[in-house]
Amino acid sequence: MNFQKAKPIVTNSRSNVRPRMYYSLPILRLACLIAFFVGVLAIESGCATNLFSDVFKKQDTRLTKGPFLLGVYPDRAALMWETDTEGPCKLYYGEDGRLDKYVESVAQSIQSGEEAVKKLFFIHKVWLEDLEPGRFYDYHVTGPGFEGNIYRFRTVPVKTDEVRFIVYGDSRTRPSVHSKLVKQMKKQKIDFVVHCGDLVTKGEKYEQWGAQFFEPLKGLAESVPVYIAKGNHEGDTGNYEKLLVSKGRKNSFGFDYGPVRYFCADNVSEGLDDEVQLHLIIADAEASDAKWKFVSYHVPSLNFAGHWSAWGYPDALPGLSKAGVDFVLAGHSHIYERFRPIAPPGGSDGSYVTYITTGGGGVYMHEIVPNVYHAVAMKKHHFCLFNIKGNKLTMDTIGIGGRVIDHIEVIKNAGRLDRKYLRLAIPMKQILDFQQMNLYRQD
């Protein structure tokens, strides 16, 4: 096969025909000069910003969730927030308005949205250490291009016999209803909030966390810590843990505030052993000498409507009584039901435990028919407001319009509840027998 050598293209310098590139270069230079001078004139006249710096400047960071108090203790506090860029953030804090200390966050990235339009977000979590008990601290978050608002929280006092707090659950799906309840919560002077789970409809859908949980709690969770017992709708994809479990803490945890010991347990995550979790709850209560002992988890141990749950049956009710627990609050079933106090097993020492299902934080409600074991049972959105001062406890259950829909007053004398409250107590065997007859209703 013969190959012919390619002939070079020769242009005749005397010819009027010139290469196309010869003309295009001067035209390109001219266009660049015109664009430059137009830009300069626009900037000097105040009609535009610098066209070139706008193209190349670094994107500013936006605060897309939080800040959110994950926990406050006598000498430390945990917070989280989320941004839409990876840039480093600092949280400045101090007393009396002096933000003279700071911690720097290391962001964890997370994806949101469908595969074709996924967007990255960045979760920041920090601990503020070496705080003083019972003191007010101001703080704000800063990052590239933004400076957040200043908020204030108070650390837990070392010596106090008084505490006010709110418990509610199942706020998912309807953020407009959740927001109305939070509006009522903001009117109360409280030290903390406990949420009994089901924060969002589908925990694997990251885009739901902002609208259904963080947005409704704005104006409250920046200054009051929110402790959570994980719900089944949070799922097992890790979004709940990435957003709301502070560094070094597990899903099941306890904390103290004055006369109260409160334990929040995870009884829904995949792979958990119910017997092990129940033992964990009981062991925590037995180890505490607090005047009042509270427990929250998502799926109730006593529930006669909605899902008819009986988590931990038949060991939960006698075990919690033996450990000295006073109140157990759960969610899962979308109702409000407060049971008459449950007496200890016959012939044994133990506490009279009050069980409450507080599943009306925003979700569509289940029907409920009161029975002989209920003190109060209704289909209403609500939250429970507890006020404890020494030996006296009051609880007001507050509806969406701010009206009190249930009220109790309980006094402890020498560690025992007053006789007036215990007149309505139900024998343990009676309630366990009724549960056994209705176990087939669980779903």
Secondary structure, 3 states (H helix, E strand, C coil): CCCCCCCCCCCCCCCCCCCHHHHHHHHHHHHHHHHHHHHHHHHHCCCCCCHHHHHHCCCCCCEEEEEEEEEECCCCEEEEEEECCCCCCEEEEECCCCCCEEEECCCEEEEECCHHHCEEEEEEEEEECCCCCCCEEEEEEEECCEECCCEEEECCCCCCCEEEEEEECCCCCCHHHHHHHHHHHCCCCCCEEEECCCCCCCCCCCHHHHHHHHCCCCCCCCCCCEEECCCHHHCCCCHHHHHHCCCCCCCCEEEEECCEEEEECCCCCCCCCHHHHHHHHHHHHHHCCCCEEEEECCCCCCCCCCCCCCCCCCCHHHHHHHCCCCEEEECCCCCEEEECCECCCCCCCCCCEEEEEECCCCCCCCCCCCCCCEEEEECCCEEEEEEEECCEEEEEEEECCCCEEEEEEEEEECCEECHHHHCCCECHHHHHHHHHHCHHHCC
